Amino acid sequence: MSLRWLDFDYSEGDDGTGVFDAMASVELQHAFEVQAEIDAVLAWAEANFAGRRAPVEEGGEWDAELQVSDEETHPPRRCFSLTIGGTLAFCQALGERFG
């Protein structure tokens, strides 16, 4: 699946983990498309690393945080901020899948 709205930045820690960060600020009419991409990425992670979602420091393979806020602009916009972190094996698989 090619992502249209999410553009991930990737960074690695010294502790054998990696983090993908993506932000999208869109007019409300496109919010459902961004949410659909987020849902697809998280569904992929759940399917391919099932039962392993928890912070790495607690023994998990991956974890994610999503923040959504509405901006009072004209026209109104919705801002999505998605962070997905995990082991290097998880990050390599995510990067290969969603490039």
Helices and strands as residue ranges (DSSP letters): E 9-12, E 17-27, G 28-30, H 31-48, G 56-58, E 62-71, E 77-87, H 88-98
